[in-house]
Amino acid sequence: MKLQHKNRLRTVALGALAVSGALVLTACGSDDNSGGGNGGGSGSTKAAGNIKCEGKGQLLASGSSAQKNAMDLWVKNFMAACKGIQINYKPTGSGAGIQEFLQGKTAFAGSDSALKPEEVAKSKEVVKGGQGINLPMVGGPIAIGYNVPGVDNLVLDADTLAKIFDGKIEKWNDEAIAKLNKDAKLPDLKIQPFHRSDESGTTDNFTKYLKGAADKSWPYEPAKAWKAKGGQSADGSAGVSSQVKQTSGAISYFELSYATANSIKTVKLDTGASAPVEATSDNASKAIAEAKIVGTGKDLALKLNYTTKADGAYPITLVTYEVVGDQGNKADTLPATKSFLTYIASQDGQAVLKDLGYAPLPAEIAAKVRETVAGLS
C-alpha cells in the first residue's frame, strides 16, 4: 500500500510538471538578463495550506535523487496552491545538480553533501555579488539492509560494519557478529556486501559515518565514489536494494524507503546507547538534532555527530541541502524561489515528510532555514 501511494503521488507530481512554454527562470544574475521578463515579483497571493504564492513562470531545479519523493509531493502541493508557478525538479543526482546550478541553469540545486570550497568560489561567478549557500531541508536514515535466512533481528556496530564492507569479516557467524547477537542462530554463510557503482551522496554519507565512528577499521576517506576493495556493486539505491532482496547473505546501504518498499530487514545499530537503535525517521531526527551548523554567514552546512550515544538516536543519516544564492539572484526568479523554499521549510512542508520515510528537520534548524530564506535577495 505504501509503495502504491508513493507511486500515485509521483505520477500526479510528474504530470503536473509538463512544460507549456512558460518563462524559464534561472538562479542568479547573469549578463543575458535583459530586463524584459514577466516581473515575477509583481503581487502575491495567499493560497490554501498557508502557502504564500509570489512570482510566476517555470522554476527549474535539479540534483539529489534521495529527496525525489519529497520533492514530488512538495511540488504537487505547491503547484496546487500557486497556479501561476511551475516547478520542474529533475533528480539528476547531487553532482549533476551542483554543476547545473554553477552554470546558471537552475534556480536551486539539491545536494546530499554541502558545497566544497572550490564550488563556493565558482558560485561567485554566477551569483553576482553573492555566493551559493547550503540550506538543509530534508533528512533521513540510511538503512543497512540484509538478507540472512533465519535471522529476523540483527545488531551491528560501526566497527563491525566497517570490517564487513572492507572484506575483513567474511562469514555471518563470525565471532564479532555473534558477540553482538547472542540469541541469534547465525548461519555459516558467506557475506555478500553490495555498494553503489555510481557516484552517490548516499555513499558519501555512509562512508562519512564509517570514517567518523570507526576510524581505525575504515582507512578510506569519505567520497561519493566507493573506495574500498572487493564486494559487488549495483547502480543506484534501487539496484543495491534489489540485490539484497534476491541474494542470500547480502548486505548493503540505501534510503529507508527502499527497505520498506521491498520488505527488506534492516540492521539495528549498537551505538553505546542503552539499547540498539533502529533505522526510523524519528530516530534519524534525534541524531540530526545533535548536528552543529559549521557554515559561515548565511550558509547552514551541518556537521553530524556520528558517534552519538543518545538513546534512540540513529546516526547513519543523510541531509539533503537546497543550494541557492544568498544574494544577487535574478529579480524574476527570486520571488518564486523564496515562495517555494519558504513552503518546504515550513511546518506544513516538513510535516509531510515522515509518511514518505524521511526525517523532518529539528525545529531549531528549520527555524534558521526559514529565517535565511526570508533574507535571500
PyMOL commands that set and color helices and strands:
alter all, ss='L'
color gray80, all
select helices_A, chain A and resi 2-15+48-50+68-81+94-102+117-126+158-165+175-180+201-213+236-246+256-261+281-288+334-345+347-351+354-356+363-374
alter helices_A, ss='H'
color red, helices_A
select strands_A, chain A and resi 24-25+44-47+51-54+57-63+85-90+108-111+132-146+155-156+192-196+232-234+250-255+265-266+268-269+292-293+302-303+317-325
alter strands_A, ss='S'
color yellow, strands_A
deselect
rebuild
show_as cartoon
